[in-house]
């Protein structure tokens, strides 16, 4: 079909066709939405160069809020056991510290809901402790693809951040053994 002959009805038929014609699994509505974004780029280009007067309506099926499943308790225990085994196997290797940081990185992601890009930019000054009903929490001020937001971390996440800062302090002591003023990371330094 020529691009200037495609109309809204053709798109509705396309979404149905995609649900019936797939390689491995039926595409989700979210996948079809991403495909629509790619298709619209082509139509935008066709409008820019004069092949089309306007972009036809191409509303994909509604995304019904399909959430990614979380880990079951059994899966979570298996992941932790595997990580602990991985750390133990690497104790005598040069990558031992990297393995510890990788585990802590994973645990921060799991316990905060931060996006990778947000964690990549997280600085020590972005973290602050709060107490509520005898529980201690960490609040993180993060910046990412959706702008700035505050994230209240799961209870106990402070212990993970304490492990990270202990590793960093040990590293700084090693780098600057004669200057105790440099043994703690600054507020503007990245957590990872």
N, C-alpha and C positions, 0 to 999 in steps of 0.2 A: 504494500500500500504506500502511495506517495505521501510525503509528510504533510502536504497541504490538503490532503483528503481525510486526515485523521481528526475525529471529533470526540466529544465526551462519551458517546455511546461505545465507541471503539475502545476507549480506556476501560470502561466498566467490563466489557467483554475480555479485555486483556487481563484484568485482575483475576477473573474466573479461569481463564486459560492458564495463567501462571499457577493457580492452585491445583490444576489437574495435570500440568506438564512440568515436571521437575526431575532433577538428576538423583538426589539422595533422599530428601525429605520435603514435605510440604512447606513452602515458605510461609513464615509468620506474617501477620499484618505489619509488624515493624519492619521486616525485610522489604515488603512491598512499598512501604513508605520511603525507605532509603533508595529503592529502585526509582521511585517517582522523582526524587531529587536529581538523580542522574539523567533521567529522561527530560526533565524540565531544562537542564543545562543545554541539551541538544536543541530543544524548542526555542530557548532564548537566543541561541546562535542563529537559528533559522529566521527569527524575527529581525535580529540585527542586520542580517545581510539581505533582507527583503523577500525571502521565500514565503513568509507568513505575515499576515496582518496582526494576528494576536495568538497567544498560547491557548490551546483548548483546555477546558476544565479537565483536570485529571485526578480528582479526589480518590485516593486509595481507600480500601476498606479500613474502618476505624480500628485503631490499636486498642485492644480491650484490656490494656494494663497488665499484660503478661509479665510477671516478675520472674527474675531468675530464681531458681530454687536455691535455698540455703543448704548448708551442710547438715546432715542428720548428726545426732550425738555420736553414733557409731563411726561415721565418716570423719568427724572432727577428731575423735580419739585416734583413729588410724593416721590422720595427717600429723598430729602431734608426735605420735610414736615414730613415724618415718623421719620427721625433722630431727628428733632427738638422736635417732640412730645415725642420721647423716652427719650431725655435729660430732658424735662420738667417733665415727670413722675418720673424720677430718682433724682430730685433735693434734696429731703430729705433723700435719701438712702446713705448708706456707699459706694456704687459703683458710686456715682455721678462723681467723678474725672475720673474713668475708662471709663465711658460713653463718657465724653468729649474727652479723648484721643483716644478712638475708632473712634469717628467721625473725629477728626483731622487726624488720621492715614489713614482713608478711603479717605479723601479729598486730602491728599498728594499723595496717589497712583493714584487717578483719574487725578490730575493736573500735574503729572510729567511723568507718563508712567514707573515709576520704577517698577521693579519686587520686590516681597515680600522679597526675599533673599537680594537684594540690599538695600532695605530700612532698613532691620534688622541690617545691618552693617554700616549704614550711621552715620557719626559723625559730630558734629558742625563744625569742621575744614574743612569738605568736601564741605561746602556751601560757595558761594561767590556771592555778588550782582553785576549786570552789568546794565548799562543804554544804551538804543538804541532808538533814535528818540522819546525822551520824555517818554519812557516806561521803567519801572523797572522790571528786571527779576532776578531770582535766578538760578545760575548754580551749579549743584551738580556733584562732581567727585565720581562715584560709582564703586564698585567692586562686580562682581557676576559671574554667571556661564559662561559668555562669556568673562570674563576678565574685565579690567578697561574701563570705557567710561565716557564721559561728557554728562550730560543731562541738556538741557535748559528747565526750568519749565515754565508752562503757566504763562502769565501775572497775577499778583495778588497772586501768590502762596507764595510770601514773607510774606503776612499778616497771612497766615496759620502758617508758621514757627515762626512768631512773637508771635502768640497765644501760641504755644508750649513752646517757651522759656520763656514767661511770667509765664506760669504754673510751669515750672521747677525752675525759679528764686524764686517764692513764696514758693515752696517746700524747696528750699535750705535755704531761710531766716528762715523758720520755724525750720529746722534742726540745723541751726547755728546762732541763734539770736544775739550772741555777736561777730560774726566775719564777717564783711561786705565783706572781701576778698573772702569769699566762697559763695557769693550770686549769682554768675553767673557760668554757666557750663563751663568747660574747653573745648578747641578745640578737645581734644581726647575723649570726652565723647559722648556716643551714643545719637542720637536725640530721639529715642524711647527705 
